[in-house]
Amino acid sequence: MLMKFALRLLVFAAGLACIGLNIGPLYTSGEKNIGLITGLAAGTALLVYGAFFSRVNMITAKVFSYTAGRIILCAAAVIAAAALTVGGLTLTNIVRYSRDSAVKTEYVIVLGCQVNSTSPGRFLSARINAAYRYLSENPGSKAILSGGQGNDEDISEAQCMFNELTSKGIDPARLIIEEKSTSTIENFENAAAILKQSGVAIDEITVVTNDFHEYRASLIAQKNGIKAYPCPAKTPWNGYLPFAIREVYAIGYQVYLGRNALTN
């Protein structure tokens, strides 16, 4: 009985922690994405399980007593275990790539994000600040500013980054504008094409993007024959997890399945 009570408390605690770590963006930006929905759904499911612990276990045991029920439950368990294993390994790499690299490169690519009219959005502003820090600390490096213009943007993301960095004192000669890209995949393809046209061939580059986005960016860079090193724009602790979970879906869709639907 004591062990059952302790297990029930553990399930409740896990549910509350899951909700607490994923609900942040709703308060900070009002943003909703599949990672946030997944985290909140998982937390809610754990709370419901904790509330109806004995009843759920009883129903599960009854279903398992039938042959068809055992097949269904075992199949569901195998699928869930496979999904959690792949997702867990991917999430581990996302966290690992969320740290600054000690390697410094001649070229850095800054990936575009939402522009509000002519001003950088929250994520793009963080990327610009990270790029400014990197370029200030590495005066020999040049940056490719990569990002096109969306329907609700008055200027391209690349031009917005150029305006902000030059206003902070970065020499325009160190900045290369690439303003045709609409996705992370195109960021690297178009950046490599611009450098190639200039007679520059690179096999490594530093990537400036949000911390949770660095791992996917590195995988896409690798597909273009480029080794990527992270220079992440940090996300507040209460907003990191839902975007990291979103990246698990994005990596599965864009990288593992080779699709190109998710843009930033």
C-alpha positions in Angstrom: 0.0 0.0 0.0 2.8 2.4 0.9 4.6 1.6 -2.3 1.5 2.2 -4.3 1.0 5.6 -2.6 4.6 6.6 -3.3 4.3 5.6 -6.9 1.1 7.6 -7.2 2.8 10.7 -5.7 5.7 10.2 -8.2 3.3 10.2 -11.1 1.7 13.4 -9.8 5.0 15.0 -9.4 6.1 14.0 -12.9 2.9 15.4 -14.3 3.3 18.8 -12.5 6.9 19.0 -13.5 6.1 18.3 -17.2 3.4 21.0 -17.2 5.6 23.5 -15.4 8.5 23.0 -17.8 6.4 23.4 -20.9 3.8 26.1 -20.1 6.3 28.9 -20.1 5.8 30.2 -23.7 2.1 30.6 -23.1 3.0 33.3 -20.5 6.1 34.8 -22.1 4.9 35.1 -25.7 1.5 33.4 -26.1 3.1 31.1 -28.6 1.8 27.6 -29.2 3.6 24.8 -31.0 3.5 21.0 -31.2 6.3 20.8 -28.6 4.3 22.7 -26.0 1.1 20.8 -26.8 3.0 17.5 -26.5 4.5 18.5 -23.1 1.2 19.7 -21.7 -0.7 16.7 -23.0 1.9 14.3 -21.4 1.7 16.2 -18.1 -2.1 16.2 -18.1 -2.1 12.4 -18.9 0.2 11.8 -15.9 -2.1 13.8 -13.6 -5.1 11.9 -14.8 -3.3 8.7 -14.3 -2.3 9.7 -10.8 -5.9 10.8 -10.0 -7.4 7.5 -11.2 -4.4 5.3 -10.5 -6.2 2.2 -9.2 -9.0 2.3 -11.7 -6.6 2.7 -14.7 -4.5 -0.2 -13.5 -7.6 -2.3 -13.0 -8.9 -1.6 -16.5 -5.5 -2.3 -18.0 -5.2 -5.6 -16.2 -8.7 -6.6 -17.4 -7.8 -5.7 -21.0 -4.6 -7.6 -20.7 -6.5 -10.7 -19.6 -7.8 -11.1 -23.2 -5.6 -12.3 -26.1 -6.6 -9.4 -28.3 -6.0 -7.0 -25.5 -2.5 -8.4 -24.8 -1.7 -8.0 -28.5 -2.9 -4.4 -28.6 -1.2 -3.4 -25.4 2.1 -5.1 -26.3 2.0 -3.5 -29.8 1.3 -0.1 -28.2 4.1 -0.6 -25.7 6.6 -1.5 -28.4 5.7 1.6 -30.5 5.8 3.8 -27.5 9.2 2.4 -26.4 10.6 2.9 -29.9 9.3 6.5 -30.1 10.6 7.4 -26.7 14.0 5.9 -27.5 14.4 7.8 -30.7 12.9 10.9 -29.2 15.1 10.7 -26.1 18.3 10.2 -28.1 17.4 13.1 -30.3 16.5 15.3 -27.4 19.8 14.4 -25.7 21.7 15.6 -28.8 19.6 18.8 -28.9 20.7 19.6 -25.4 24.3 18.7 -26.2 24.4 21.1 -29.2 22.8 23.9 -27.1 26.3 24.9 -25.8 28.9 27.1 -27.3 31.7 25.4 -29.3 35.3 26.1 -28.5 36.1 25.9 -32.2 36.1 29.3 -34.1 35.7 29.5 -37.9 36.4 32.0 -40.6 32.8 32.0 -41.7 29.6 32.1 -39.6 26.1 31.8 -40.8 23.3 33.5 -38.9 19.9 31.9 -39.6 16.9 34.2 -40.1 13.7 34.2 -38.1 10.6 36.3 -37.7 10.8 40.1 -38.5 8.0 42.4 -37.1 7.7 45.0 -39.8 11.3 46.1 -40.0 12.3 45.1 -36.4 13.7 41.7 -35.3 11.3 39.4 -33.5 12.2 37.9 -30.1 14.1 34.9 -31.5 15.8 36.9 -34.2 16.9 39.6 -31.8 18.6 36.9 -29.6 20.4 35.5 -32.7 21.6 39.0 -33.7 23.0 39.5 -30.2 24.8 36.2 -30.3 26.2 37.0 -33.8 27.4 40.4 -32.5 29.1 38.7 -29.6 30.8 36.2 -31.9 31.9 38.8 -34.5 33.2 41.1 -31.8 35.3 38.3 -30.2 36.5 37.0 -33.6 37.4 40.1 -35.7 38.8 37.9 -38.5 35.4 36.2 -39.1 32.8 37.1 -41.7 29.0 36.4 -41.4 26.5 35.2 -43.9 23.1 36.6 -42.9 20.6 34.2 -44.3 16.8 34.7 -44.4 14.2 35.7 -46.9 11.1 38.0 -46.6 7.8 36.6 -45.4 4.4 37.9 -46.4 4.0 39.7 -43.1 7.6 41.2 -43.1 8.4 44.6 -44.6 12.1 43.7 -45.2 14.0 40.4 -45.5 15.3 38.7 -42.4 18.8 39.0 -43.8 18.4 42.8 -44.3 17.0 43.2 -40.8 20.1 41.4 -39.4 22.4 43.5 -41.5 20.7 46.7 -40.3 21.0 45.7 -36.6 24.6 44.5 -36.7 25.9 47.5 -38.6 24.1 49.8 -36.1 26.0 48.0 -33.4 29.3 48.8 -35.1 30.0 45.7 -37.2 31.8 46.5 -40.4 29.4 46.0 -43.4 32.3 44.5 -45.3 32.2 41.5 -42.9 28.6 40.8 -43.7 27.1 38.8 -46.6 23.4 39.1 -47.3 21.5 36.0 -48.5 17.8 36.9 -48.7 16.1 34.1 -50.7 15.9 31.3 -48.1 12.6 30.3 -46.6 13.9 27.3 -44.6 16.9 26.0 -42.7 17.6 23.7 -45.6 17.7 26.6 -48.0 19.8 28.6 -45.6 22.7 26.3 -46.0 22.2 25.5 -49.7 22.0 29.2 -50.7 24.9 30.2 -48.4 27.1 27.6 -49.9 26.1 28.7 -53.4 27.0 32.4 -52.6 30.4 31.4 -51.3 31.1 29.1 -54.2 30.2 32.0 -56.6 32.8 34.1 -54.8 35.4 31.3 -55.2 35.3 30.3 -51.5 35.0 26.7 -50.6 34.4 25.8 -46.9 34.0 22.5 -45.1 33.2 24.0 -41.7 31.1 26.9 -40.4 29.8 28.3 -37.1 26.1 28.5 -36.9 24.2 31.2 -35.0 20.7 30.2 -34.2 18.6 29.5 -31.1 20.1 26.9 -28.8 17.3 24.4 -29.3 17.7 24.7 -33.1 21.5 24.1 -33.3 21.4 20.3 -33.6 18.9 20.3 -36.5 21.0 23.0 -38.2 24.1 20.9 -37.8 22.5 17.8 -39.4 21.3 19.9 -42.3 24.8 21.4 -42.7 26.2 17.9 -42.7 23.9 17.0 -45.6 25.6 19.8 -47.5 29.0 18.6 -46.7 29.7 21.2 -44.0 30.8 20.6 -40.4 28.8 22.9 -38.2 29.8 24.3 -34.8 27.2 25.9 -32.5 27.1 29.5 -31.3 23.7 29.5 -29.7 21.3 32.3 -28.7 20.2 31.2 -25.3 16.5 30.5 -24.5 15.1 31.2 -20.9 14.8 27.9 -18.9 11.0 28.1 -18.8 10.8 28.3 -22.6 13.5 25.8 -23.7 11.8 22.4 -23.3 8.7 22.9 -25.6 10.9 24.3 -28.4 13.3 21.4 -27.9 10.5 18.9 -28.1 9.3 20.7 -31.3 12.7 20.2 -32.7 12.4 16.4 -32.2 9.4 16.4 -34.5 11.2 18.8 -36.9 14.3 16.6 -37.1 12.1 13.5 -37.6 10.2 15.2 -40.4 13.0 17.2 -42.1 16.1 15.1 -41.6 15.0 11.5 -41.0 12.1 11.7 -43.6 13.8 14.2 -45.9 10.9 16.6 -46.0 11.1 20.4 -46.0 7.9 21.8 -44.3 9.1 23.4 -41.1 10.9 26.6 -41.8 12.8 28.0 -38.8 
